[in-house]
Amino acid sequence: MEEKDIENLIKKSNEYAKSKGFNLNPNNAVVSGVVKGLLIRKDGFGEIYCPCRKMTGDKKADKRIICPCIYHEEEIKKDGHCFCNLFVK
Amino acid sequence: MNILTDNTFESAVKNNDKPVLVDIFTEWCPPCKMLGPIVEKLGEEYAGKVDFYKMDLDKNPKTGDMFGVDRIPTVVLFINGEVKDKFIGLKEEEEIRNWINSNI
């Protein structure tokens, strides 16, 4: 994992958040931690699987937790942030 | 803090007459990294009253599956070997202290 991979994924996540009307977490330490977790799982398992959710090992089932996961919009609406705190209201 | 594994779960939790708190985490989960030191500190505070353990979910899938753990961090409190309560995600120290006190 290289610094530019982290920067690229942060940029992409930020663009995605803006396009959906929410934001990246203003806490850079949290964002960098989550993004590193995503990239470590990508290195290990081929996709940016959420680092805060259990992987089943079933590729089809685990598609749900490829970031942005299928849960994030509901969580942001309900809790003000997605479960791993990458995206916030 | 003591480490819990699939193999030690029975003796450490099931057959323990003291309350047992288990912090389930994974290596790369940022909220787990933030919660870890808080739970560690509370572990010292409750020494002798509550046994504290941490368990790496990726290395111990069997126990994780037993309790339907799908998000991390998950903290489970056992009384007499049975689940009394659990919470998911990052919480403040005071919140966790109140949660423990209201359950033991």
N, CA and C atoms of all chains as a GROMACS GRO file, in nm:
protein
  579
    1MET      N    1   0.085  -0.117   0.000
    1MET     CA    2   0.000   0.000   0.000
    1MET      C    3   0.090   0.125   0.000
    2GLU      N    4   0.065   0.213  -0.096
    2GLU     CA    5   0.148   0.334  -0.103
    2GLU      C    6   0.067   0.458  -0.068
    3GLU      N    7   0.141   0.564  -0.032
    3GLU     CA    8   0.077   0.689   0.009
    3GLU      C    9  -0.019   0.739  -0.099
    4LYS      N   10   0.021   0.723  -0.226
    4LYS     CA   11  -0.066   0.774  -0.334
    4LYS      C   12  -0.195   0.692  -0.344
    5ASP      N   13  -0.190   0.563  -0.306
    5ASP     CA   14  -0.313   0.482  -0.306
    5ASP      C   15  -0.411   0.537  -0.201
    6ILE      N   16  -0.354   0.573  -0.086
    6ILE     CA   17  -0.436   0.628   0.023
    6ILE      C   18  -0.496   0.760  -0.022
    7GLU      N   19  -0.412   0.846  -0.078
    7GLU     CA   20  -0.460   0.978  -0.123
    7GLU      C   21  -0.568   0.964  -0.230
    8ASN      N   22  -0.545   0.870  -0.325
    8ASN     CA   23  -0.642   0.852  -0.434
    8ASN      C   24  -0.777   0.807  -0.381
    9LEU      N   25  -0.774   0.713  -0.284
    9LEU     CA   26  -0.901   0.660  -0.232
    9LEU      C   27  -0.972   0.764  -0.146
   10ILE      N   28  -0.895   0.846  -0.076
   10ILE     CA   29  -0.956   0.955   0.003
   10ILE      C   30  -1.024   1.053  -0.092
   11LYS      N   31  -0.954   1.087  -0.203
   11LYS     CA   32  -1.009   1.181  -0.303
   11LYS      C   33  -1.138   1.125  -0.363
   12LYS      N   34  -1.132   0.998  -0.401
   12LYS     CA   35  -1.249   0.933  -0.465
   12LYS      C   36  -1.367   0.928  -0.366
   13SER      N   37  -1.336   0.896  -0.240
   13SER     CA   38  -1.443   0.887  -0.137
   13SER      C   39  -1.503   1.024  -0.113
   14ASN      N   40  -1.419   1.125  -0.115
   14ASN     CA   41  -1.467   1.262  -0.094
   14ASN      C   42  -1.559   1.306  -0.207
   15GLU      N   43  -1.518   1.274  -0.331
   15GLU     CA   44  -1.600   1.308  -0.447
   15GLU      C   45  -1.735   1.236  -0.440
   16TYR      N   46  -1.729   1.108  -0.401
   16TYR     CA   47  -1.852   1.030  -0.388
   16TYR      C   48  -1.945   1.093  -0.284
   17ALA      N   49  -1.886   1.127  -0.168
   17ALA     CA   50  -1.966   1.185  -0.058
   17ALA      C   51  -2.034   1.313  -0.105
   18LYS      N   52  -1.957   1.399  -0.170
   18LYS     CA   53  -2.014   1.526  -0.217
   18LYS      C   54  -2.128   1.501  -0.316
   19SER      N   55  -2.108   1.401  -0.403
   19SER     CA   56  -2.211   1.374  -0.505
   19SER      C   57  -2.341   1.326  -0.441
   20LYS      N   58  -2.331   1.273  -0.318
   20LYS     CA   59  -2.451   1.218  -0.253
   20LYS      C   60  -2.508   1.313  -0.147
   21GLY      N   61  -2.439   1.424  -0.126
   21GLY     CA   62  -2.492   1.522  -0.032
   21GLY      C   63  -2.450   1.498   0.112
   22PHE      N   64  -2.347   1.412   0.133
   22PHE     CA   65  -2.294   1.406   0.270
   22PHE      C   66  -2.143   1.433   0.264
   23ASN      N   67  -2.070   1.403   0.370
   23ASN     CA   68  -1.930   1.446   0.375
   23ASN      C   69  -1.837   1.336   0.420
   24LEU      N   70  -1.710   1.357   0.392
   24LEU     CA   71  -1.608   1.272   0.452
   24LEU      C   72  -1.591   1.318   0.597
   25ASN      N   73  -1.559   1.226   0.686
   25ASN     CA   74  -1.539   1.262   0.827
   25ASN      C   75  -1.431   1.370   0.836
   26PRO      N   76  -1.458   1.485   0.904
   26PRO     CA   77  -1.358   1.590   0.914
   26PRO      C   78  -1.234   1.546   0.992
   27ASN      N   79  -1.245   1.436   1.069
   27ASN     CA   80  -1.131   1.386   1.147
   27ASN      C   81  -1.038   1.307   1.055
   28ASN      N   82  -0.926   1.369   1.015
   28ASN     CA   83  -0.836   1.306   0.918
   28ASN      C   84  -0.780   1.173   0.966
   29ALA      N   85  -0.761   1.162   1.099
   29ALA     CA   86  -0.705   1.038   1.153
   29ALA      C   87  -0.802   0.922   1.130
   30VAL      N   88  -0.931   0.950   1.150
   30VAL     CA   89  -1.032   0.845   1.129
   30VAL      C   90  -1.036   0.808   0.981
   31VAL      N   91  -1.038   0.911   0.892
   31VAL     CA   92  -1.046   0.884   0.748
   31VAL      C   93  -0.925   0.803   0.704
   32SER      N   94  -0.809   0.844   0.746
   32SER     CA   95  -0.688   0.772   0.703
   32SER      C   96  -0.687   0.629   0.758
   33GLY      N   97  -0.736   0.612   0.882
   33GLY     CA   98  -0.742   0.476   0.940
   33GLY      C   99  -0.836   0.387   0.863
   34VAL      N  100  -0.955   0.438   0.830
   34VAL     CA  101  -1.054   0.356   0.758
   34VAL      C  102  -1.002   0.324   0.617
   35VAL      N  103  -0.946   0.426   0.550
   35VAL     CA  104  -0.897   0.405   0.413
   35VAL      C  105  -0.783   0.302   0.412
   36LYS      N  106  -0.695   0.309   0.512
   36LYS     CA  107  -0.589   0.206   0.520
   36LYS      C  108  -0.651   0.068   0.541
   37GLY      N  109  -0.755   0.062   0.625
   37GLY     CA  110  -0.823  -0.066   0.647
   37GLY      C  111  -0.885  -0.118   0.518
   38LEU      N  112  -0.945  -0.029   0.438
   38LEU     CA  113  -1.004  -0.069   0.310
   38LEU      C  114  -0.896  -0.123   0.215
   39LEU      N  115  -0.783  -0.053   0.212
   39LEU     CA  116  -0.676  -0.092   0.118
   39LEU      C  117  -0.609  -0.222   0.162
   40ILE      N  118  -0.600  -0.244   0.293
   40ILE     CA  119  -0.541  -0.370   0.342
   40ILE      C  120  -0.631  -0.486   0.302
   41ARG      N  121  -0.761  -0.464   0.313
   41ARG     CA  122  -0.854  -0.572   0.272
   41ARG      C  123  -0.851  -0.589   0.121
   42LYS      N  124  -0.828  -0.478   0.047
   42LYS     CA  125  -0.818  -0.492  -0.099
   42LYS      C  126  -0.694  -0.575  -0.134
   43ASP      N  127  -0.584  -0.544  -0.067
   43ASP     CA  128  -0.461  -0.621  -0.092
   43ASP      C  129  -0.484  -0.770  -0.060
   44GLY      N  130  -0.558  -0.794   0.047
   44GLY     CA  131  -0.575  -0.934   0.091
   44GLY      C  132  -0.684  -1.008   0.018
   45PHE      N  133  -0.791  -0.937  -0.020
   45PHE     CA  134  -0.909  -1.009  -0.071
   45PHE      C  135  -0.961  -0.954  -0.203
   46GLY      N  136  -0.894  -0.852  -0.260
   46GLY     CA  137  -0.926  -0.810  -0.396
   46GLY      C  138  -1.027  -0.698  -0.408
   47GLU      N  139  -1.094  -0.661  -0.299
   47GLU     CA  140  -1.192  -0.551  -0.307
   47GLU      C  141  -1.179  -0.464  -0.182
   48ILE      N  142  -1.229  -0.340  -0.186
   48ILE     CA  143  -1.222  -0.255  -0.067
   48ILE      C  144  -1.338  -0.288   0.026
   49TYR      N  145  -1.327  -0.404   0.090
   49TYR     CA  146  -1.429  -0.446   0.186
   49TYR      C  147  -1.420  -0.362   0.314
   50CYS      N  148  -1.536  -0.324   0.369
   50CYS     CA  149  -1.536  -0.243   0.491
   50CYS      C  150  -1.455  -0.312   0.601
   51PRO      N  151  -1.361  -0.237   0.665
   51PRO     CA  152  -1.277  -0.299   0.767
   51PRO      C  153  -1.351  -0.325   0.899
   52CYS      N  154  -1.473  -0.277   0.910
   52CYS     CA  155  -1.547  -0.290   1.037
   52CYS      C  156  -1.661  -0.390   1.026
   53ARG      N  157  -1.659  -0.470   0.921
   53ARG     CA  158  -1.765  -0.570   0.905
   53ARG      C  159  -1.703  -0.706   0.879
   54LYS      N  160  -1.768  -0.809   0.932
   54LYS     CA  161  -1.716  -0.944   0.915
   54LYS      C  162  -1.733  -0.990   0.770
   55MET      N  163  -1.629  -1.048   0.715
   55MET     CA  164  -1.639  -1.104   0.581
   55MET      C  165  -1.684  -1.249   0.594
   56THR      N  166  -1.775  -1.291   0.504
   56THR     CA  167  -1.824  -1.429   0.513
   56THR      C  168  -1.735  -1.523   0.432
   57GLY      N  169  -1.661  -1.463   0.336
   57GLY     CA  170  -1.580  -1.547   0.248
   57GLY      C  171  -1.656  -1.581   0.121
   58ASP      N  172  -1.786  -1.552   0.121
   58ASP     CA  173  -1.870  -1.574   0.002
   58ASP      C  174  -1.870  -1.444  -0.078
   59LYS      N  175  -1.804  -1.445  -0.194
   59LYS     CA  176  -1.784  -1.322  -0.273
   59LYS      C  177  -1.916  -1.250  -0.301
   60LYS      N  178  -2.019  -1.332  -0.333
   60LYS     CA  179  -2.149  -1.272  -0.369
   60LYS      C  180  -2.205  -1.198  -0.247
   61ALA      N  181  -2.202  -1.265  -0.133
   61ALA     CA  182  -2.258  -1.206  -0.010
   61ALA      C  183  -2.173  -1.087   0.034
   62ASP      N  184  -2.044  -1.100   0.019
   62ASP     CA  185  -1.955  -0.992   0.068
   62ASP      C  186  -1.958  -0.869  -0.021
   63LYS      N  187  -2.024  -0.881  -0.138
   63LYS     CA  188  -2.039  -0.761  -0.224
   63LYS      C  189  -2.107  -0.648  -0.145
   64ARG      N  190  -2.194  -0.691  -0.050
   64ARG     CA  191  -2.272  -0.591   0.027
   64ARG      C  192  -2.180  -0.497   0.105
   65ILE      N  193  -2.060  -0.546   0.140
   65ILE     CA  194  -1.976  -0.462   0.228
   65ILE      C  195  -1.857  -0.402   0.152
   66ILE      N  196  -1.862  -0.404   0.019
   66ILE     CA  197  -1.761  -0.329  -0.057
   66ILE      C  198  -1.794  -0.182  -0.042
   67CYS      N  199  -1.697  -0.100   0.000
   67CYS     CA  200  -1.725   0.042   0.026
   67CYS      C  201  -1.749   0.117  -0.102
   68PRO      N  202  -1.853   0.204  -0.112
   68PRO     CA  203  -1.954   0.232  -0.010
   68PRO      C  204  -2.052   0.114   0.003
   69CYS      N  205  -2.065   0.067   0.126
   69CYS     CA  206  -2.145  -0.055   0.150
   69CYS      C  207  -2.294  -0.025   0.133
   70ILE      N  208  -2.374  -0.132   0.132
   70ILE     CA  209  -2.518  -0.111   0.106
   70ILE      C  210  -2.587  -0.048   0.228
   71TYR      N  211  -2.514  -0.042   0.341
   71TYR     CA  212  -2.578   0.006   0.464
   71TYR      C  213  -2.556   0.155   0.489
   72HIS      N  214  -2.459   0.216   0.420
   72HIS     CA  215  -2.408   0.347   0.465
   72HIS      C  216  -2.513   0.458   0.461
   73GLU      N  217  -2.597   0.461   0.357
   73GLU     CA  218  -2.691   0.574   0.347
   73GLU      C  219  -2.794   0.570   0.460
   74GLU      N  220  -2.841   0.451   0.490
   74GLU     CA  221  -2.937   0.435   0.601
   74GLU      C  222  -2.872   0.475   0.735
   75GLU      N  223  -2.747   0.433   0.753
   75GLU     CA  224  -2.676   0.463   0.879
   75GLU      C  225  -2.652   0.612   0.895
   76ILE      N  226  -2.617   0.679   0.783
   76ILE     CA  227  -2.591   0.824   0.789
   76ILE      C  228  -2.720   0.896   0.826
   77LYS      N  229  -2.831   0.849   0.766
   77LYS     CA  230  -2.961   0.912   0.796
   77LYS      C  231  -2.994   0.893   0.945
   78LYS      N  232  -2.971   0.770   0.995
   78LYS     CA  233  -3.013   0.735   1.132
   78LYS      C  234  -2.915   0.785   1.238
   79ASP      N  235  -2.784   0.760   1.215
   79ASP     CA  236  -2.684   0.787   1.319
   79ASP      C  237  -2.599   0.911   1.292
   80GLY      N  238  -2.614   0.965   1.169
   80GLY     CA  239  -2.532   1.083   1.136
   80GLY      C  240  -2.397   1.044   1.078
   81HIS      N  241  -2.369   0.912   1.074
   81HIS     CA  242  -2.243   0.865   1.016
   81HIS      C  243  -2.259   0.719   0.978
   82CYS      N  244  -2.175   0.672   0.885
   82CYS     CA  245  -2.180   0.528   0.854
   82CYS      C  246  -2.109   0.455   0.968
   83PHE      N  247  -2.123   0.324   0.972
   83PHE     CA  248  -2.077   0.249   1.089
   83PHE      C  249  -1.929   0.270   1.116
   84CYS      N  250  -1.847   0.275   1.010
   84CYS     CA  251  -1.704   0.287   1.040
   84CYS      C  252  -1.658   0.432   1.041
   85ASN      N  253  -1.754   0.526   1.033
   85ASN     CA  254  -1.724   0.669   1.049
   85ASN      C  255  -1.648   0.732   0.933
   86LEU      N  256  -1.647   0.671   0.814
   86LEU     CA  257  -1.580   0.733   0.701
   86LEU      C  258  -1.666   0.850   0.648
   87PHE      N  259  -1.799   0.824   0.636
   87PHE     CA  260  -1.891   0.926   0.584
   87PHE      C  261  -1.977   0.982   0.697
   88VAL      N  262  -2.000   1.114   0.694
   88VAL     CA  263  -2.083   1.178   0.797
   88VAL      C  264  -2.183   1.272   0.732
   89LYS      N  265  -2.287   1.307   0.808
   89LYS     CA  266  -2.389   1.398   0.755
   89LYS      C  267  -2.329   1.531   0.710
   90MET      N  268  -0.428  -0.714   2.848
   90MET     CA  269  -0.557  -0.781   2.864
   90MET      C  270  -0.547  -0.926   2.814
   91ASN      N  271  -0.626  -1.013   2.875
   91ASN     CA  272  -0.620  -1.154   2.834
   91ASN      C  273  -0.673  -1.172   2.693
   92ILE      N  274  -0.613  -1.266   2.621
   92ILE     CA  275  -0.656  -1.296   2.484
   92ILE      C  276  -0.751  -1.417   2.488
   93LEU      N  277  -0.863  -1.406   2.416
   93LEU     CA  278  -0.959  -1.517   2.408
   93LEU      C  279  -0.948  -1.578   2.270
   94THR      N  280  -0.960  -1.711   2.263
   94THR     CA  281  -0.960  -1.779   2.132
   94THR      C  282  -1.077  -1.877   2.127
   95ASP      N  283  -1.101  -1.931   2.007
   95ASP     CA  284  -1.206  -2.032   1.994
   95ASP      C  285  -1.182  -2.147   2.093
   96ASN      N  286  -1.054  -2.179   2.116
   96ASN     CA  287  -1.023  -2.296   2.201
   96ASN      C  288  -1.037  -2.267   2.350
   97THR      N  289  -1.021  -2.141   2.389
   97THR     CA  290  -1.026  -2.111   2.533
   97THR      C  291  -1.161  -2.055   2.577
   98PHE      N  292  -1.251  -2.040   2.479
   98PHE     CA  293  -1.379  -1.976   2.512
   98PHE      C  294  -1.455  -2.052   2.621
   99GLU      N  295  -1.462  -2.183   2.607
   99GLU     CA  296  -1.539  -2.267   2.701
   99GLU      C  297  -1.491  -2.245   2.845
  100SER      N  298  -1.361  -2.256   2.866
  100SER     CA  299  -1.308  -2.248   3.002
  100SER      C  300  -1.311  -2.104   3.054
  101ALA      N  301  -1.279  -2.009   2.966
  101ALA     CA  302  -1.266  -1.870   3.012
  101ALA      C  303  -1.402  -1.805   3.035
  102VAL      N  304  -1.502  -1.845   2.956
  102VAL     CA  305  -1.632  -1.773   2.963
  102VAL      C  306  -1.741  -1.863   3.017
  103LYS      N  307  -1.759  -1.980   2.951
  103LYS     CA  308  -1.875  -2.064   2.985
  103LYS      C  309  -1.869  -2.110   3.131
  104ASN      N  310  -1.746  -2.149   3.174
  104ASN     CA  311  -1.734  -2.206   3.310
  104ASN      C  312  -1.682  -2.106   3.411
  105ASN      N  313  -1.714  -1.978   3.387
  105ASN     CA  314  -1.661  -1.873   3.476
  105ASN      C  315  -1.774  -1.817   3.562
  106ASP      N  316  -1.758  -1.817   3.693
  106ASP     CA  317  -1.871  -1.767   3.775
  106ASP      C  318  -1.866  -1.615   3.790
  107LYS      N  319  -1.756  -1.556   3.744
  107LYS     CA  320  -1.750  -1.409   3.745
  107LYS      C  321  -1.807  -1.357   3.613
  108PRO      N  322  -1.857  -1.230   3.610
  108PRO     CA  323  -1.895  -1.172   3.480
  108PRO      C  324  -1.771  -1.165   3.390
  109VAL      N  325  -1.795  -1.180   3.259
  109VAL     CA  326  -1.684  -1.175   3.163
  109VAL      C  327  -1.720  -1.077   3.052
  110LEU      N  328  -1.626  -0.987   3.022
  110LEU     CA  329  -1.648  -0.892   2.913
  110LEU      C  330  -1.550  -0.928   2.800
  111VAL      N  331  -1.602  -0.941   2.676
  111VAL     CA  332  -1.517  -0.977   2.562
  111VAL      C  333  -1.523  -0.866   2.458
  112ASP      N  334  -1.408  -0.809   2.424
  112ASP     CA  335  -1.397  -0.705   2.321
  112ASP      C  336  -1.354  -0.774   2.191
  113ILE      N  337  -1.447  -0.781   2.095
  113ILE     CA  338  -1.421  -0.850   1.969
  113ILE      C  339  -1.378  -0.746   1.866
  114PHE      N  340  -1.260  -0.766   1.806
  114PHE     CA  341  -1.201  -0.666   1.718
  114PHE      C  342  -1.137  -0.731   1.596
  115THR      N  343  -1.090  -0.648   1.502
  115THR     CA  344  -0.998  -0.698   1.400
  115THR      C  345  -0.883  -0.598   1.390
  116GLU      N  346  -0.779  -0.645   1.328
  116GLU     CA  347  -0.654  -0.571   1.321
  116GLU      C  348  -0.670  -0.434   1.254
  117TRP      N  349  -0.753  -0.430   1.141
  117TRP     CA  350  -0.749  -0.307   1.060
  117TRP      C  351  -0.869  -0.216   1.086
  118CYS      N  352  -0.948  -0.247   1.187
  118CYS     CA  353  -1.072  -0.170   1.208
  118CYS      C  354  -1.039  -0.048   1.294
  119PRO      N  355  -1.045   0.071   1.237
  119PRO     CA  356  -1.008   0.193   1.310
  119PRO      C  357  -1.088   0.215   1.440
  120PRO      N  358  -1.221   0.201   1.438
  120PRO     CA  359  -1.292   0.217   1.565
  120PRO      C  360  -1.246   0.115   1.671
  121CYS      N  361  -1.205  -0.006   1.628
  121CYS     CA  362  -1.152  -0.105   1.722
  121CYS      C  363  -1.025  -0.052   1.788
  122LYS      N  364  -0.941   0.015   1.708
  122LYS     CA  365  -0.814   0.068   1.761
  122LYS      C  366  -0.840   0.178   1.864
  123MET      N  367  -0.952   0.252   1.841
  123MET     CA  368  -0.983   0.360   1.937
  123MET      C  369  -1.046   0.303   2.063
  124LEU      N  370  -1.126   0.196   2.047
  124LEU     CA  371  -1.197   0.139   2.164
  124LEU      C  372  -1.101   0.056   2.252
  125GLY      N  373  -1.002  -0.006   2.190
  125GLY     CA  374  -0.911  -0.097   2.263
  125GLY      C  375  -0.855  -0.040   2.391
  126PRO      N  376  -0.789   0.077   2.386
  126PRO     CA  377  -0.730   0.133   2.508
  126PRO      C  378  -0.834   0.166   2.616
  127ILE      N  379  -0.954   0.206   2.573
  127ILE     CA  380  -1.061   0.239   2.670
  127ILE      C  381  -1.099   0.113   2.746
  128VAL      N  382  -1.119   0.002   2.672
  128VAL     CA  383  -1.160  -0.124   2.737
  128VAL      C  384  -1.046  -0.176   2.824
  129GLU      N  385  -0.922  -0.158   2.776
  129GLU     CA  386  -0.805  -0.203   2.854
  129GLU      C  387  -0.803  -0.132   2.991
  130LYS      N  388  -0.828  -0.002   2.990
  130LYS     CA  389  -0.827   0.078   3.112
  130LYS      C  390  -0.938   0.032   3.207
  131LEU      N  391  -1.057   0.007   3.150
  131LEU     CA  392  -1.169  -0.040   3.233
  131LEU      C  393  -1.138  -0.179   3.289
  132GLY      N  394  -1.064  -0.256   3.214
  132GLY     CA  395  -1.025  -0.389   3.260
  132GLY      C  396  -0.946  -0.382   3.389
  133GLU      N  397  -0.860  -0.284   3.399
  133GLU     CA  398  -0.781  -0.266   3.522
  133GLU      C  399  -0.872  -0.222   3.637
  134GLU      N  400  -0.966  -0.136   3.603
  134GLU     CA  401  -1.058  -0.081   3.704
  134GLU      C  402  -1.145  -0.192   3.765
  135TYR      N  403  -1.187  -0.286   3.681
  135TYR     CA  404  -1.280  -0.390   3.729
  135TYR      C  405  -1.206  -0.520   3.765
  136ALA      N  406  -1.075  -0.513   3.773
  136ALA     CA  407  -0.996  -0.634   3.804
  136ALA      C  408  -1.050  -0.700   3.930
  137GLY      N  409  -1.071  -0.831   3.923
  137GLY     CA  410  -1.122  -0.903   4.040
  137GLY      C  411  -1.273  -0.910   4.041
  138LYS      N  412  -1.339  -0.820   3.972
  138LYS     CA  413  -1.487  -0.817   3.970
  138LYS      C  414  -1.539  -0.874   3.838
  139VAL      N  415  -1.474  -0.828   3.727
  139VAL     CA  416  -1.515  -0.871   3.593
  139VAL      C  417  -1.388  -0.916   3.520
  140ASP      N  418  -1.393  -1.032   3.456
  140ASP     CA  419  -1.279  -1.076   3.374
  140ASP      C  420  -1.291  -1.016   3.235
  141PHE      N  421  -1.186  -0.950   3.190
  141PHE     CA  422  -1.187  -0.886   3.056
  141PHE      C  423  -1.102  -0.966   2.959
  142TYR      N  424  -1.155  -0.983   2.837
  142TYR     CA  425  -1.078  -1.051   2.732
  142TYR      C  426  -1.093  -0.972   2.602
  143LYS      N  427  -0.994  -0.988   2.512
  143LYS     CA  428  -1.014  -0.938   2.376
  143LYS      C  429  -0.995  -1.054   2.279
  144MET      N  430  -1.069  -1.049   2.169
  144MET     CA  431  -1.067  -1.161   2.074
  144MET      C  432  -1.064  -1.109   1.931
  145ASP      N  433  -0.967  -1.155   1.855
  145ASP     CA  434  -0.954  -1.117   1.714
  145ASP      C  435  -1.052  -1.201   1.632
  146LEU      N  436  -1.150  -1.133   1.573
  146LEU     CA  437  -1.258  -1.203   1.502
  146LEU      C  438  -1.207  -1.284   1.384
  147ASP      N  439  -1.109  -1.228   1.313
  147ASP     CA  440  -1.061  -1.299   1.194
  147ASP      C  441  -0.990  -1.429   1.231
  148LYS      N  442  -0.927  -1.430   1.349
  148LYS     CA  443  -0.854  -1.552   1.389
  148LYS      C  444  -0.944  -1.649   1.465
  149ASN      N  445  -1.063  -1.603   1.502
  149ASN     CA  446  -1.154  -1.686   1.582
  149ASN      C  447  -1.297  -1.680   1.529
  150PRO      N  448  -1.319  -1.725   1.405
  150PRO     CA  449  -1.450  -1.711   1.341
  150PRO      C  450  -1.560  -1.792   1.412
  151LYS      N  451  -1.518  -1.906   1.474
  151LYS     CA  452  -1.620  -1.996   1.535
  151LYS      C  453  -1.696  -1.923   1.646
  152THR      N  454  -1.623  -1.861   1.736
  152THR     CA  455  -1.688  -1.790   1.848
  152THR      C  456  -1.766  -1.670   1.795
  153GLY      N  457  -1.710  -1.603   1.695
  153GLY     CA  458  -1.779  -1.488   1.633
  153GLY      C  459  -1.912  -1.531   1.576
  154ASP      N  460  -1.910  -1.645   1.505
  154ASP     CA  461  -2.036  -1.695   1.444
  154ASP      C  462  -2.136  -1.735   1.552
  155MET      N  463  -2.085  -1.793   1.663
  155MET     CA  464  -2.173  -1.837   1.771
  155MET      C  465  -2.263  -1.722   1.819
  156PHE      N  466  -2.209  -1.599   1.814
  156PHE     CA  467  -2.286  -1.485   1.866
  156PHE      C  468  -2.327  -1.389   1.755
  157GLY      N  469  -2.323  -1.436   1.630
  157GLY     CA  470  -2.373  -1.356   1.518
  157GLY      C  471  -2.303  -1.222   1.503
  158VAL      N  472  -2.173  -1.221   1.529
  158VAL     CA  473  -2.099  -1.094   1.519
  158VAL      C  474  -2.078  -1.061   1.372
  159ASP      N  475  -2.137  -0.949   1.325
  159ASP     CA  476  -2.116  -0.913   1.183
  159ASP      C  477  -2.051  -0.777   1.170
  160ARG      N  478  -2.048  -0.698   1.283
  160ARG     CA  479  -1.979  -0.569   1.280
  160ARG      C  480  -1.883  -0.561   1.397
  161ILE      N  481  -1.777  -0.485   1.378
  161ILE     CA  482  -1.675  -0.474   1.478
  161ILE      C  483  -1.638  -0.329   1.498
  162PRO      N  484  -1.608  -0.284   1.620
  162PRO     CA  485  -1.600  -0.366   1.741
  162PRO      C  486  -1.737  -0.407   1.794
  163THR      N  487  -1.741  -0.526   1.851
  163THR     CA  488  -1.858  -0.574   1.926
  163THR      C  489  -1.808  -0.612   2.065
  164VAL      N  490  -1.877  -0.562   2.169
  164VAL     CA  491  -1.839  -0.596   2.307
  164VAL      C  492  -1.953  -0.674   2.370
  165VAL      N  493  -1.923  -0.792   2.423
  165VAL     CA  494  -2.026  -0.880   2.479
  165VAL      C  495  -1.997  -0.898   2.629
  166LEU      N  496  -2.104  -0.889   2.710
  166LEU     CA  497  -2.091  -0.914   2.854
  166LEU      C  498  -2.163  -1.045   2.887
  167PHE      N  499  -2.090  -1.137   2.952
  167PHE     CA  500  -2.146  -1.267   2.989
  167PHE      C  501  -2.163  -1.271   3.141
  168ILE      N  502  -2.278  -1.326   3.184
  168ILE     CA  503  -2.300  -1.352   3.326
  168ILE      C  504  -2.332  -1.502   3.338
  169ASN      N  505  -2.258  -1.571   3.423
  169ASN     CA  506  -2.276  -1.717   3.435
  169ASN      C  507  -2.268  -1.786   3.299
  170GLY      N  508  -2.178  -1.739   3.214
  170GLY     CA  509  -2.154  -1.804   3.086
  170GLY      C  510  -2.257  -1.774   2.979
  171GLU      N  511  -2.357  -1.693   3.012
  171GLU     CA  512  -2.460  -1.660   2.912
  171GLU      C  513  -2.450  -1.512   2.874
  172VAL      N  514  -2.489  -1.477   2.749
  172VAL     CA  515  -2.484  -1.337   2.707
  172VAL      C  516  -2.586  -1.256   2.787
  173LYS      N  517  -2.537  -1.155   2.858
  173LYS     CA  518  -2.629  -1.067   2.932
  173LYS      C  519  -2.666  -0.947   2.845
  174ASP      N  520  -2.563  -0.892   2.776
  174ASP     CA  521  -2.589  -0.778   2.688
  174ASP      C  522  -2.467  -0.758   2.598
  175LYS      N  523  -2.486  -0.677   2.488
  175LYS     CA  524  -2.372  -0.645   2.403
  175LYS      C  525  -2.392  -0.509   2.338
  176PHE      N  526  -2.284  -0.446   2.293
  176PHE     CA  527  -2.298  -0.324   2.214
  176PHE      C  528  -2.202  -0.333   2.095
  177ILE      N  529  -2.234  -0.254   1.993
  177ILE     CA  530  -2.158  -0.256   1.868
  177ILE      C  531  -2.108  -0.116   1.842
  178GLY      N  532  -1.982  -0.103   1.794
  178GLY     CA  533  -1.930   0.028   1.757
  178GLY      C  534  -1.859   0.097   1.872
  179LEU      N  535  -1.804   0.214   1.840
  179LEU     CA  536  -1.723   0.290   1.937
  179LEU      C  537  -1.810   0.360   2.040
  180LYS      N  538  -1.773   0.351   2.169
  180LYS     CA  539  -1.846   0.422   2.276
  180LYS      C  540  -1.746   0.489   2.368
  181GLU      N  541  -1.794   0.593   2.441
  181GLU     CA  542  -1.708   0.664   2.536
  181GLU      C  543  -1.688   0.580   2.662
  182GLU      N  544  -1.581   0.609   2.735
  182GLU     CA  545  -1.548   0.533   2.857
  182GLU      C  546  -1.664   0.536   2.957
  183GLU      N  547  -1.720   0.655   2.983
  183GLU     CA  548  -1.825   0.668   3.084
  183GLU      C  549  -1.950   0.587   3.045
  184GLU      N  550  -1.980   0.591   2.915
  184GLU     CA  551  -2.094   0.516   2.862
  184GLU      C  552  -2.076   0.366   2.889
  185ILE      N  553  -1.954   0.318   2.866
  185ILE     CA  554  -1.927   0.175   2.885
  185ILE      C  555  -1.931   0.141   3.033
  186ARG      N  556  -1.875   0.230   3.117
  186ARG     CA  557  -1.877   0.206   3.263
  186ARG      C  558  -2.021   0.193   3.312
  187ASN      N  559  -2.108   0.285   3.269
  187ASN     CA  560  -2.250   0.280   3.309
  187ASN      C  561  -2.316   0.153   3.259
  188TRP      N  562  -2.280   0.112   3.137
  188TRP     CA  563  -2.338  -0.009   3.078
  188TRP      C  564  -2.297  -0.132   3.160
  189ILE      N  565  -2.169  -0.138   3.198
  189ILE     CA  566  -2.122  -0.252   3.279
  189ILE      C  567  -2.195  -0.251   3.414
  190ASN      N  568  -2.196  -0.136   3.479
  190ASN     CA  569  -2.256  -0.128   3.614
  190ASN      C  570  -2.405  -0.163   3.611
  191SER      N  571  -2.472  -0.130   3.501
  191SER     CA  572  -2.616  -0.160   3.496
  191SER      C  573  -2.642  -0.307   3.465
  192ASN      N  574  -2.536  -0.381   3.432
  192ASN     CA  575  -2.555  -0.522   3.395
  192ASN      C  576  -2.496  -0.623   3.494
  193ILE      N  577  -2.414  -0.577   3.586
  193ILE     CA  578  -2.351  -0.678   3.676
  193ILE      C  579  -2.413  -0.672   3.815
   0.00000   0.00000   0.00000
